[in-house]
Amino acid sequence: MNSAWTIFKKELTHTLRDRRTIITMIIFPLLLFPVIMTVITGVTQSQIQKAEAAKLQVAVIANGNAQAQRLAQILADDDGIELQQDVPEDSIRSRILAGKLDGAFVFESQFDTQIDSFRAGNLQLFFKAAENLSVLRNRLRSRAEDFEKQLLADRFSALQIDKNMVEVLAFDEVNIASEREKFGSVIGGFLPYIFILFCFLGSMYPAIDLAAGEKERHTMETLLTTPASRYSILLGKFGVVVLSGLLSAIISIVGLYIGFQQSKGLPDAFIRSILNIFEWQTLIMVLSLLLPMAIFFAGILLSISLFTRTYKEAQSAISPLVIFAIIPGIIGTVPGITLNAQTALIPILNVTLATKHLLSGGRDVLLLSEVYLSMFVLGLLSLYLASKMFTRESVIFRN
């Protein structure tokens, strides 16, 4: 065991000197989410504020309807709207596409007749809002709703009806789900995707360097001549790969936490709810799921790296496996897929669903035990595979 510890310290020191590993394992996951969330929320808020403050160029095509003047007045009273006069109806589309108009209200020729006969009047809103759909549409739609309220008030008055008589149902929705349950399932689907990816990436480069890399540098032979047994050497290398994956995943979660704390564009209630989910008991249970997964990844990656001959060959063989690590994480975010006796046995997917279960406040001991047990069994099997590879001369000295 002392030999394994010595090998572990040696390989860890070597790994921490590798610039690429440090960037992948520490710097990248720590800075990625704060930078992304700061940039995205900042740009989004800036664009929304710009769209809300922009003065809209709007036209009203009356088609002989007197009621159109009322809508035109509502638009003219809005400081954020400039009403364009005498716009031909057949030029609306071309003007909007050219950016000369932001929107246009077109009344059907029989609009006044429809309203006078207590029917719905046909009114079209033309706009182009591929990017700022919600902002532009909502601004124009709200003015149309003001116009609709005036027409409704006139209709109630003409029919001598109290408008309160029309509202036959006072419907109120009461969602008794806690904030943790509402937001826990959301971040519970997103968080595992993050730490699974970084656990894999954090394990990948050390696994390649400590196996295929040493074979390529011809330092593996020197290591095998030491008094340390092959199992001790393997355990030392295995421990470094596991630790690298764990650190990368944990740092990515820390980066995500920092990103949420520094985010200025998200609603305060949402931020508070998300940060409250990260209570220490739940966080410890979530992080404990990383250990068997890191062991599983380490065994698989070391086995592949040992079988390959060069660093580049190992990288080519392992890189496509990122997809197979991510897909179960994505499947776990699909609504309706929950943690049960069957899904608890599926590798990686079970970790995703267990995380979602924990962050939503669930504490099903049997299902969680099944997840831990299945992942530890798979981890031990992957370690056994790596040990078989490491004890075969044809693999270690494969040219």
NORURTA-V855365 format. One record per helix or strand of 2 or more residues. SS is the DSSP state (H for helix, E for strand). FROM is the first residue (numbers start at 0). TO is the last residue. If there is no record, write none. Layout:
SS_FROM_TO, SS_FROM_TO
This chain:
H_1_15, H_18_52, E_55_60, H_67_75, E_80_83, H_88_96, E_102_106, H_110_115, E_122_126, H_132_157, H_162_164, H_178_216, H_219_223, H_229_261, H_267_276, H_279_306, H_310_318, H_320_330, H_342_344, H_348_358, H_364_389, H_392_395
